[in-house]
Amino acid sequence: MTLSSYRVDASTNLQANCARAKQQFAYLYPGLDFTCGPAGFYYSNVVLPGNLSSSQADKAIMDALEQVIYGPWTLTE
């Protein structure tokens, strides 16, 4: 079996993950900002820097909120 990535439900530790993401993005994507929301809402009010599209920003934000870790990993018996 091969896993391409591991993700945690975004509602798990949402506020802590959101605060961490905003801190990381201040360095990685200067100008990217968003408002953290309650579970099921996740984020809103995205402010995009000139070098990111809305789809790129959405992927970056959701990856951070879901604490994604990319593989691939191959599990064998």
Distance bins in CASP14 RR format, pairs under 12 A and 6 or more apart:
PFRMAT RR
TARGET T0000
AUTHOR 0000-0000-0000
RMODE 2
METHOD distances of the structure
MODEL  1
1 72 0 0 0 0 0 1 0 0 0 0 0
1 73 0 0 0 0 1 0 0 0 0 0 0
1 74 1 0 0 1 0 0 0 0 0 0 0
1 75 1 0 1 0 0 0 0 0 0 0 0
1 76 1 0 0 1 0 0 0 0 0 0 0
1 77 0 0 0 0 1 0 0 0 0 0 0
2 71 0 0 0 0 1 0 0 0 0 0 0
2 72 1 0 1 0 0 0 0 0 0 0 0
2 73 1 0 0 1 0 0 0 0 0 0 0
2 74 1 0 1 0 0 0 0 0 0 0 0
2 75 1 0 0 1 0 0 0 0 0 0 0
2 76 0 0 0 0 1 0 0 0 0 0 0
3 68 0 0 0 0 0 1 0 0 0 0 0
3 69 0 0 0 0 1 0 0 0 0 0 0
3 70 0 0 0 0 1 0 0 0 0 0 0
3 71 1 0 0 1 0 0 0 0 0 0 0
3 72 1 0 0 1 0 0 0 0 0 0 0
3 73 1 0 1 0 0 0 0 0 0 0 0
3 74 0 0 0 0 1 0 0 0 0 0 0
3 75 1 0 0 1 0 0 0 0 0 0 0
4 68 0 0 0 0 0 1 0 0 0 0 0
4 69 0 0 0 0 0 1 0 0 0 0 0
4 70 1 0 0 1 0 0 0 0 0 0 0
4 71 1 0 0 1 0 0 0 0 0 0 0
4 72 1 0 1 0 0 0 0 0 0 0 0
4 73 0 0 0 0 1 0 0 0 0 0 0
4 74 0 0 0 0 0 1 0 0 0 0 0
5 59 0 0 0 0 0 1 0 0 0 0 0
5 62 0 0 0 0 0 1 0 0 0 0 0
5 63 0 0 0 0 1 0 0 0 0 0 0
5 66 0 0 0 0 1 0 0 0 0 0 0
5 67 0 0 0 0 0 1 0 0 0 0 0
5 68 1 0 1 0 0 0 0 0 0 0 0
5 69 1 0 0 1 0 0 0 0 0 0 0
5 70 1 0 1 0 0 0 0 0 0 0 0
5 71 1 0 1 0 0 0 0 0 0 0 0
5 72 0 0 0 0 1 0 0 0 0 0 0
5 73 0 0 0 0 1 0 0 0 0 0 0
6 63 0 0 0 0 0 1 0 0 0 0 0
6 66 0 0 0 0 1 0 0 0 0 0 0
6 67 0 0 0 0 1 0 0 0 0 0 0
6 68 1 0 0 1 0 0 0 0 0 0 0
6 69 1 0 1 0 0 0 0 0 0 0 0
6 70 0 0 0 0 1 0 0 0 0 0 0
6 71 1 0 0 1 0 0 0 0 0 0 0
6 72 0 0 0 0 0 1 0 0 0 0 0
6 73 0 0 0 0 1 0 0 0 0 0 0
6 75 0 0 0 0 0 1 0 0 0 0 0
7 17 0 0 0 0 0 1 0 0 0 0 0
7 62 0 0 0 0 1 0 0 0 0 0 0
7 63 0 0 0 0 1 0 0 0 0 0 0
7 64 0 0 0 0 0 1 0 0 0 0 0
7 65 0 0 0 0 1 0 0 0 0 0 0
7 66 1 0 1 0 0 0 0 0 0 0 0
7 67 1 0 0 1 0 0 0 0 0 0 0
7 68 1 0 1 0 0 0 0 0 0 0 0
7 69 0 0 0 0 1 0 0 0 0 0 0
7 70 0 0 0 0 1 0 0 0 0 0 0
7 71 0 0 0 0 0 1 0 0 0 0 0
8 14 0 0 0 0 0 1 0 0 0 0 0
8 16 0 0 0 0 0 1 0 0 0 0 0
8 17 0 0 0 0 1 0 0 0 0 0 0
8 62 0 0 0 0 0 1 0 0 0 0 0
8 63 0 0 0 0 0 1 0 0 0 0 0
8 64 0 0 0 0 0 1 0 0 0 0 0
8 65 0 0 0 0 1 0 0 0 0 0 0
8 66 1 0 1 0 0 0 0 0 0 0 0
8 67 1 0 1 0 0 0 0 0 0 0 0
8 68 0 0 0 0 1 0 0 0 0 0 0
8 69 0 0 0 0 1 0 0 0 0 0 0
9 17 0 0 0 0 0 1 0 0 0 0 0
9 39 0 0 0 0 1 0 0 0 0 0 0
9 40 0 0 0 0 1 0 0 0 0 0 0
9 42 0 0 0 0 0 1 0 0 0 0 0
9 62 0 0 0 0 0 1 0 0 0 0 0
9 65 0 0 0 0 1 0 0 0 0 0 0
9 66 1 0 0 1 0 0 0 0 0 0 0
9 67 0 0 0 0 1 0 0 0 0 0 0
9 68 0 0 0 0 0 1 0 0 0 0 0
10 16 0 0 0 0 0 1 0 0 0 0 0
10 17 1 0 0 1 0 0 0 0 0 0 0
10 18 0 0 0 0 1 0 0 0 0 0 0
10 21 0 0 0 0 0 1 0 0 0 0 0
10 36 0 0 0 0 0 1 0 0 0 0 0
10 37 0 0 0 0 0 1 0 0 0 0 0
10 38 0 0 0 0 0 1 0 0 0 0 0
10 39 0 0 0 0 1 0 0 0 0 0 0
10 40 1 0 0 1 0 0 0 0 0 0 0
10 41 0 0 0 0 1 0 0 0 0 0 0
10 42 1 0 1 0 0 0 0 0 0 0 0
10 43 0 0 0 0 1 0 0 0 0 0 0
10 58 0 0 0 0 0 1 0 0 0 0 0
10 61 0 0 0 0 1 0 0 0 0 0 0
10 62 1 0 0 1 0 0 0 0 0 0 0
10 63 0 0 0 0 1 0 0 0 0 0 0
10 64 0 0 0 0 1 0 0 0 0 0 0
10 65 1 0 1 0 0 0 0 0 0 0 0
10 66 1 0 1 0 0 0 0 0 0 0 0
10 67 0 0 0 0 1 0 0 0 0 0 0
10 68 0 0 0 0 0 1 0 0 0 0 0
11 17 0 0 0 0 1 0 0 0 0 0 0
11 18 0 0 0 0 0 1 0 0 0 0 0
11 36 0 0 0 0 0 1 0 0 0 0 0
11 37 0 0 0 0 0 1 0 0 0 0 0
11 38 0 0 0 0 1 0 0 0 0 0 0
11 39 1 1 0 0 0 0 0 0 0 0 0
11 40 1 0 0 1 0 0 0 0 0 0 0
11 41 0 0 0 0 1 0 0 0 0 0 0
11 42 1 0 0 1 0 0 0 0 0 0 0
11 43 0 0 0 0 0 1 0 0 0 0 0
11 65 0 0 0 0 1 0 0 0 0 0 0
11 66 0 0 0 0 1 0 0 0 0 0 0
11 67 0 0 0 0 0 1 0 0 0 0 0
12 18 0 0 0 0 0 1 0 0 0 0 0
12 39 0 0 0 0 1 0 0 0 0 0 0
12 40 0 0 0 0 0 1 0 0 0 0 0
12 42 0 0 0 0 0 1 0 0 0 0 0
12 65 0 0 0 0 1 0 0 0 0 0 0
12 66 0 0 0 0 1 0 0 0 0 0 0
12 67 0 0 0 0 1 0 0 0 0 0 0
13 19 0 0 0 0 1 0 0 0 0 0 0
13 20 0 0 0 0 1 0 0 0 0 0 0
13 21 0 0 0 0 0 1 0 0 0 0 0
13 36 0 0 0 0 0 1 0 0 0 0 0
13 39 0 0 0 0 0 1 0 0 0 0 0
13 64 0 0 0 0 0 1 0 0 0 0 0
13 65 0 0 0 0 1 0 0 0 0 0 0
13 66 0 0 0 0 0 1 0 0 0 0 0
13 67 0 0 0 0 1 0 0 0 0 0 0
14 20 0 0 0 0 0 1 0 0 0 0 0
14 21 0 0 0 0 0 1 0 0 0 0 0
14 36 1 0 0 1 0 0 0 0 0 0 0
14 37 1 0 0 1 0 0 0 0 0 0 0
14 38 1 0 0 1 0 0 0 0 0 0 0
14 39 1 0 1 0 0 0 0 0 0 0 0
14 40 0 0 0 0 1 0 0 0 0 0 0
14 41 0 0 0 0 1 0 0 0 0 0 0
14 42 1 0 0 1 0 0 0 0 0 0 0
14 43 0 0 0 0 1 0 0 0 0 0 0
14 61 0 0 0 0 0 1 0 0 0 0 0
14 62 0 0 0 0 0 1 0 0 0 0 0
14 64 0 0 0 0 0 1 0 0 0 0 0
14 65 1 0 0 1 0 0 0 0 0 0 0
14 66 0 0 0 0 0 1 0 0 0 0 0
14 67 0 0 0 0 0 1 0 0 0 0 0
15 21 0 0 0 0 0 1 0 0 0 0 0
15 22 0 0 0 0 0 1 0 0 0 0 0
15 36 1 0 0 1 0 0 0 0 0 0 0
15 37 0 0 0 0 1 0 0 0 0 0 0
15 38 0 0 0 0 1 0 0 0 0 0 0
15 39 0 0 0 0 1 0 0 0 0 0 0
15 41 0 0 0 0 0 1 0 0 0 0 0
15 42 0 0 0 0 0 1 0 0 0 0 0
15 43 0 0 0 0 0 1 0 0 0 0 0
15 65 0 0 0 0 0 1 0 0 0 0 0
16 22 0 0 0 0 0 1 0 0 0 0 0
16 23 0 0 0 0 0 1 0 0 0 0 0
16 36 0 0 0 0 0 1 0 0 0 0 0
16 64 0 0 0 0 0 1 0 0 0 0 0
16 65 0 0 0 0 0 1 0 0 0 0 0
16 67 0 0 0 0 0 1 0 0 0 0 0
17 23 0 0 0 0 0 1 0 0 0 0 0
17 24 0 0 0 0 0 1 0 0 0 0 0
17 36 0 0 0 0 1 0 0 0 0 0 0
17 37 0 0 0 0 0 1 0 0 0 0 0
17 39 0 0 0 0 0 1 0 0 0 0 0
17 42 0 0 0 0 1 0 0 0 0 0 0
17 43 0 0 0 0 0 1 0 0 0 0 0
17 61 0 0 0 0 0 1 0 0 0 0 0
17 62 0 0 0 0 0 1 0 0 0 0 0
17 63 0 0 0 0 0 1 0 0 0 0 0
17 64 1 0 0 1 0 0 0 0 0 0 0
17 65 1 0 1 0 0 0 0 0 0 0 0
17 66 1 0 0 1 0 0 0 0 0 0 0
17 67 1 0 0 1 0 0 0 0 0 0 0
17 68 0 0 0 0 0 1 0 0 0 0 0
18 24 0 0 0 0 0 1 0 0 0 0 0
18 25 0 0 0 0 0 1 0 0 0 0 0
18 33 0 0 0 0 0 1 0 0 0 0 0
18 34 0 0 0 0 1 0 0 0 0 0 0
18 35 0 0 0 0 1 0 0 0 0 0 0
18 36 1 1 0 0 0 0 0 0 0 0 0
18 37 1 0 0 1 0 0 0 0 0 0 0
18 38 0 0 0 0 0 1 0 0 0 0 0
18 39 0 0 0 0 0 1 0 0 0 0 0
18 41 0 0 0 0 0 1 0 0 0 0 0
18 42 0 0 0 0 1 0 0 0 0 0 0
18 43 1 0 0 1 0 0 0 0 0 0 0
18 44 0 0 0 0 0 1 0 0 0 0 0
18 61 0 0 0 0 1 0 0 0 0 0 0
18 62 0 0 0 0 0 1 0 0 0 0 0
18 64 0 0 0 0 1 0 0 0 0 0 0
18 65 1 0 0 1 0 0 0 0 0 0 0
18 66 0 0 0 0 0 1 0 0 0 0 0
18 67 0 0 0 0 0 1 0 0 0 0 0
19 25 0 0 0 0 0 1 0 0 0 0 0
19 26 0 0 0 0 0 1 0 0 0 0 0
19 34 0 0 0 0 0 1 0 0 0 0 0
19 36 1 0 0 1 0 0 0 0 0 0 0
19 37 0 0 0 0 0 1 0 0 0 0 0
19 43 0 0 0 0 0 1 0 0 0 0 0
19 64 0 0 0 0 0 1 0 0 0 0 0
19 65 0 0 0 0 0 1 0 0 0 0 0
20 26 0 0 0 0 0 1 0 0 0 0 0
20 27 0 0 0 0 0 1 0 0 0 0 0
20 28 0 0 0 0 0 1 0 0 0 0 0
20 36 0 0 0 0 0 1 0 0 0 0 0
20 61 0 0 0 0 0 1 0 0 0 0 0
20 64 1 0 0 1 0 0 0 0 0 0 0
20 65 0 0 0 0 1 0 0 0 0 0 0
20 67 0 0 0 0 1 0 0 0 0 0 0
21 27 0 0 0 0 0 1 0 0 0 0 0
21 28 0 0 0 0 1 0 0 0 0 0 0
21 29 0 0 0 0 0 1 0 0 0 0 0
21 32 0 0 0 0 1 0 0 0 0 0 0
21 33 0 0 0 0 0 1 0 0 0 0 0
21 34 0 0 0 0 1 0 0 0 0 0 0
21 36 0 0 0 0 1 0 0 0 0 0 0
21 42 0 0 0 0 0 1 0 0 0 0 0
21 43 0 0 0 0 1 0 0 0 0 0 0
21 57 0 0 0 0 0 1 0 0 0 0 0
21 60 0 0 0 0 1 0 0 0 0 0 0
21 61 1 0 0 1 0 0 0 0 0 0 0
21 62 0 0 0 0 1 0 0 0 0 0 0
21 63 0 0 0 0 1 0 0 0 0 0 0
21 64 1 1 0 0 0 0 0 0 0 0 0
21 65 1 0 0 1 0 0 0 0 0 0 0
21 66 0 0 0 0 0 1 0 0 0 0 0
21 67 0 0 0 0 1 0 0 0 0 0 0
21 68 0 0 0 0 0 1 0 0 0 0 0
22 28 0 0 0 0 0 1 0 0 0 0 0
22 29 0 0 0 0 0 1 0 0 0 0 0
22 31 0 0 0 0 0 1 0 0 0 0 0
22 32 0 0 0 0 1 0 0 0 0 0 0
22 33 1 0 0 1 0 0 0 0 0 0 0
22 34 1 0 0 1 0 0 0 0 0 0 0
22 35 0 0 0 0 1 0 0 0 0 0 0
22 36 1 0 0 1 0 0 0 0 0 0 0
22 37 0 0 0 0 0 1 0 0 0 0 0
22 43 0 0 0 0 1 0 0 0 0 0 0
22 46 0 0 0 0 0 1 0 0 0 0 0
22 47 0 0 0 0 0 1 0 0 0 0 0
22 60 0 0 0 0 0 1 0 0 0 0 0
22 61 0 0 0 0 1 0 0 0 0 0 0
22 64 0 0 0 0 1 0 0 0 0 0 0
22 65 0 0 0 0 0 1 0 0 0 0 0
23 29 0 0 0 0 0 1 0 0 0 0 0
23 32 0 0 0 0 0 1 0 0 0 0 0
23 33 0 0 0 0 0 1 0 0 0 0 0
23 64 0 0 0 0 0 1 0 0 0 0 0
24 30 0 0 0 0 0 1 0 0 0 0 0
24 32 0 0 0 0 0 1 0 0 0 0 0
24 60 0 0 0 0 1 0 0 0 0 0 0
24 61 0 0 0 0 0 1 0 0 0 0 0
24 63 0 0 0 0 0 1 0 0 0 0 0
24 64 1 0 0 1 0 0 0 0 0 0 0
24 65 0 0 0 0 0 1 0 0 0 0 0
24 67 0 0 0 0 0 1 0 0 0 0 0
25 31 0 0 0 0 1 0 0 0 0 0 0
25 32 1 0 1 0 0 0 0 0 0 0 0
25 33 1 0 0 1 0 0 0 0 0 0 0
25 34 0 0 0 0 1 0 0 0 0 0 0
25 43 0 0 0 0 0 1 0 0 0 0 0
25 46 0 0 0 0 0 1 0 0 0 0 0
25 47 0 0 0 0 0 1 0 0 0 0 0
25 48 0 0 0 0 0 1 0 0 0 0 0
25 49 0 0 0 0 1 0 0 0 0 0 0
25 52 0 0 0 0 1 0 0 0 0 0 0
25 56 0 0 0 0 0 1 0 0 0 0 0
25 57 0 0 0 0 1 0 0 0 0 0 0
25 60 1 0 0 1 0 0 0 0 0 0 0
25 61 1 0 0 1 0 0 0 0 0 0 0
25 63 0 0 0 0 0 1 0 0 0 0 0
25 64 1 0 0 1 0 0 0 0 0 0 0
25 65 0 0 0 0 0 1 0 0 0 0 0
26 32 0 0 0 0 1 0 0 0 0 0 0
26 33 0 0 0 0 1 0 0 0 0 0 0
26 34 0 0 0 0 0 1 0 0 0 0 0
26 49 0 0 0 0 0 1 0 0 0 0 0
28 49 0 0 0 0 0 1 0 0 0 0 0
28 51 0 0 0 0 0 1 0 0 0 0 0
28 52 0 0 0 0 0 1 0 0 0 0 0
28 56 0 0 0 0 0 1 0 0 0 0 0
28 57 0 0 0 0 0 1 0 0 0 0 0
28 60 1 0 0 1 0 0 0 0 0 0 0
28 61 0 0 0 0 0 1 0 0 0 0 0
28 63 0 0 0 0 0 1 0 0 0 0 0
28 64 0 0 0 0 1 0 0 0 0 0 0
29 46 0 0 0 0 0 1 0 0 0 0 0
29 47 0 0 0 0 0 1 0 0 0 0 0
29 48 0 0 0 0 1 0 0 0 0 0 0
29 49 1 0 1 0 0 0 0 0 0 0 0
29 50 0 0 0 0 1 0 0 0 0 0 0
29 51 1 0 0 1 0 0 0 0 0 0 0
29 52 1 0 0 1 0 0 0 0 0 0 0
29 53 0 0 0 0 0 1 0 0 0 0 0
29 56 0 0 0 0 1 0 0 0 0 0 0
29 57 1 0 0 1 0 0 0 0 0 0 0
29 59 0 0 0 0 0 1 0 0 0 0 0
29 60 1 0 0 1 0 0 0 0 0 0 0
29 61 0 0 0 0 1 0 0 0 0 0 0
29 64 0 0 0 0 0 1 0 0 0 0 0
30 47 0 0 0 0 0 1 0 0 0 0 0
30 48 0 0 0 0 0 1 0 0 0 0 0
30 49 1 0 0 1 0 0 0 0 0 0 0
30 50 0 0 0 0 1 0 0 0 0 0 0
30 51 0 0 0 0 1 0 0 0 0 0 0
30 52 0 0 0 0 0 1 0 0 0 0 0
31 46 0 0 0 0 0 1 0 0 0 0 0
31 47 1 0 0 1 0 0 0 0 0 0 0
31 48 1 0 0 1 0 0 0 0 0 0 0
31 49 1 0 1 0 0 0 0 0 0 0 0
31 50 0 0 0 0 1 0 0 0 0 0 0
31 51 0 0 0 0 1 0 0 0 0 0 0
31 52 0 0 0 0 1 0 0 0 0 0 0
31 57 0 0 0 0 0 1 0 0 0 0 0
32 43 0 0 0 0 0 1 0 0 0 0 0
32 45 0 0 0 0 0 1 0 0 0 0 0
32 46 1 0 0 1 0 0 0 0 0 0 0
32 47 1 0 0 1 0 0 0 0 0 0 0
32 48 1 0 0 1 0 0 0 0 0 0 0
32 49 1 0 1 0 0 0 0 0 0 0 0
32 50 0 0 0 0 1 0 0 0 0 0 0
32 51 0 0 0 0 1 0 0 0 0 0 0
32 52 1 0 0 1 0 0 0 0 0 0 0
32 53 0 0 0 0 0 1 0 0 0 0 0
32 54 0 0 0 0 0 1 0 0 0 0 0
32 56 0 0 0 0 1 0 0 0 0 0 0
32 57 1 0 0 1 0 0 0 0 0 0 0
32 58 0 0 0 0 0 1 0 0 0 0 0
32 59 0 0 0 0 0 1 0 0 0 0 0
32 60 1 0 0 1 0 0 0 0 0 0 0
32 61 0 0 0 0 1 0 0 0 0 0 0
32 64 0 0 0 0 0 1 0 0 0 0 0
33 43 0 0 0 0 0 1 0 0 0 0 0
33 44 0 0 0 0 0 1 0 0 0 0 0
33 45 1 0 0 1 0 0 0 0 0 0 0
33 46 1 0 0 1 0 0 0 0 0 0 0
33 47 1 0 1 0 0 0 0 0 0 0 0
33 48 0 0 0 0 1 0 0 0 0 0 0
33 49 0 0 0 0 1 0 0 0 0 0 0
33 52 0 0 0 0 0 1 0 0 0 0 0
33 57 0 0 0 0 1 0 0 0 0 0 0
33 61 0 0 0 0 0 1 0 0 0 0 0
34 41 0 0 0 0 0 1 0 0 0 0 0
34 42 0 0 0 0 1 0 0 0 0 0 0
34 43 1 0 1 0 0 0 0 0 0 0 0
34 44 1 0 0 1 0 0 0 0 0 0 0
34 45 1 0 0 1 0 0 0 0 0 0 0
34 46 1 0 1 0 0 0 0 0 0 0 0
34 47 1 0 0 1 0 0 0 0 0 0 0
34 48 0 0 0 0 1 0 0 0 0 0 0
34 49 0 0 0 0 0 1 0 0 0 0 0
34 52 0 0 0 0 0 1 0 0 0 0 0
34 54 0 0 0 0 0 1 0 0 0 0 0
34 57 1 0 0 1 0 0 0 0 0 0 0
34 58 0 0 0 0 1 0 0 0 0 0 0
34 60 0 0 0 0 0 1 0 0 0 0 0
34 61 1 0 0 1 0 0 0 0 0 0 0
34 62 0 0 0 0 0 1 0 0 0 0 0
34 64 0 0 0 0 0 1 0 0 0 0 0
34 65 0 0 0 0 0 1 0 0 0 0 0
35 41 0 0 0 0 1 0 0 0 0 0 0
35 42 0 0 0 0 0 1 0 0 0 0 0
35 43 1 0 0 1 0 0 0 0 0 0 0
35 44 1 0 1 0 0 0 0 0 0 0 0
35 45 1 0 1 0 0 0 0 0 0 0 0
35 46 0 0 0 0 1 0 0 0 0 0 0
35 47 0 0 0 0 1 0 0 0 0 0 0
35 61 0 0 0 0 0 1 0 0 0 0 0
36 42 1 0 0 1 0 0 0 0 0 0 0
36 43 1 0 1 0 0 0 0 0 0 0 0
36 44 0 0 0 0 1 0 0 0 0 0 0
36 45 0 0 0 0 1 0 0 0 0 0 0
36 46 0 0 0 0 0 1 0 0 0 0 0
36 61 0 0 0 0 1 0 0 0 0 0 0
36 64 0 0 0 0 0 1 0 0 0 0 0
36 65 0 0 0 0 1 0 0 0 0 0 0
37 43 1 0 0 1 0 0 0 0 0 0 0
37 44 1 0 0 1 0 0 0 0 0 0 0
37 45 0 0 0 0 1 0 0 0 0 0 0
37 61 0 0 0 0 0 1 0 0 0 0 0
37 65 0 0 0 0 0 1 0 0 0 0 0
38 44 0 0 0 0 0 1 0 0 0 0 0
39 65 0 0 0 0 0 1 0 0 0 0 0
40 65 0 0 0 0 0 1 0 0 0 0 0
41 65 0 0 0 0 0 1 0 0 0 0 0
42 58 0 0 0 0 1 0 0 0 0 0 0
42 61 1 0 0 1 0 0 0 0 0 0 0
42 62 1 0 0 1 0 0 0 0 0 0 0
42 64 0 0 0 0 0 1 0 0 0 0 0
42 65 1 0 0 1 0 0 0 0 0 0 0
42 66 0 0 0 0 1 0 0 0 0 0 0
43 57 0 0 0 0 1 0 0 0 0 0 0
43 58 0 0 0 0 1 0 0 0 0 0 0
43 60 0 0 0 0 0 1 0 0 0 0 0
43 61 1 0 1 0 0 0 0 0 0 0 0
43 62 0 0 0 0 1 0 0 0 0 0 0
43 64 0 0 0 0 1 0 0 0 0 0 0
43 65 1 0 0 1 0 0 0 0 0 0 0
43 66 0 0 0 0 0 1 0 0 0 0 0
44 58 0 0 0 0 0 1 0 0 0 0 0
44 61 0 0 0 0 0 1 0 0 0 0 0
45 57 0 0 0 0 0 1 0 0 0 0 0
45 61 0 0 0 0 0 1 0 0 0 0 0
46 52 0 0 0 0 1 0 0 0 0 0 0
46 53 0 0 0 0 0 1 0 0 0 0 0
46 54 1 0 0 1 0 0 0 0 0 0 0
46 55 0 0 0 0 0 1 0 0 0 0 0
46 56 0 0 0 0 0 1 0 0 0 0 0
46 57 1 0 1 0 0 0 0 0 0 0 0
46 58 1 0 0 1 0 0 0 0 0 0 0
46 59 0 0 0 0 0 1 0 0 0 0 0
46 60 0 0 0 0 0 1 0 0 0 0 0
46 61 1 0 0 1 0 0 0 0 0 0 0
46 62 0 0 0 0 0 1 0 0 0 0 0
47 54 0 0 0 0 0 1 0 0 0 0 0
47 57 0 0 0 0 1 0 0 0 0 0 0
47 61 0 0 0 0 0 1 0 0 0 0 0
48 54 1 0 0 1 0 0 0 0 0 0 0
48 55 0 0 0 0 0 1 0 0 0 0 0
48 56 0 0 0 0 1 0 0 0 0 0 0
48 57 1 0 1 0 0 0 0 0 0 0 0
48 58 0 0 0 0 0 1 0 0 0 0 0
48 60 0 0 0 0 0 1 0 0 0 0 0
48 61 0 0 0 0 0 1 0 0 0 0 0
49 56 0 0 0 0 0 1 0 0 0 0 0
49 57 0 0 0 0 1 0 0 0 0 0 0
49 60 0 0 0 0 0 1 0 0 0 0 0
50 56 0 0 0 0 0 1 0 0 0 0 0
50 57 0 0 0 0 0 1 0 0 0 0 0
51 57 0 0 0 0 0 1 0 0 0 0 0
51 60 0 0 0 0 0 1 0 0 0 0 0
52 58 0 0 0 0 1 0 0 0 0 0 0
52 59 0 0 0 0 1 0 0 0 0 0 0
52 60 1 0 0 1 0 0 0 0 0 0 0
52 61 0 0 0 0 0 1 0 0 0 0 0
53 59 0 0 0 0 1 0 0 0 0 0 0
53 60 0 0 0 0 0 1 0 0 0 0 0
54 60 0 0 0 0 0 1 0 0 0 0 0
54 61 0 0 0 0 0 1 0 0 0 0 0
55 61 0 0 0 0 0 1 0 0 0 0 0
55 62 0 0 0 0 0 1 0 0 0 0 0
56 62 0 0 0 0 0 1 0 0 0 0 0
56 63 0 0 0 0 0 1 0 0 0 0 0
57 63 0 0 0 0 0 1 0 0 0 0 0
57 64 0 0 0 0 0 1 0 0 0 0 0
58 64 0 0 0 0 0 1 0 0 0 0 0
58 65 0 0 0 0 0 1 0 0 0 0 0
58 66 0 0 0 0 0 1 0 0 0 0 0
59 65 0 0 0 0 0 1 0 0 0 0 0
59 66 0 0 0 0 0 1 0 0 0 0 0
59 68 0 0 0 0 1 0 0 0 0 0 0
59 70 0 0 0 0 0 1 0 0 0 0 0
60 66 0 0 0 0 0 1 0 0 0 0 0
60 68 0 0 0 0 0 1 0 0 0 0 0
61 68 0 0 0 0 0 1 0 0 0 0 0
62 68 1 0 0 1 0 0 0 0 0 0 0
63 69 0 0 0 0 1 0 0 0 0 0 0
63 70 0 0 0 0 1 0 0 0 0 0 0
END
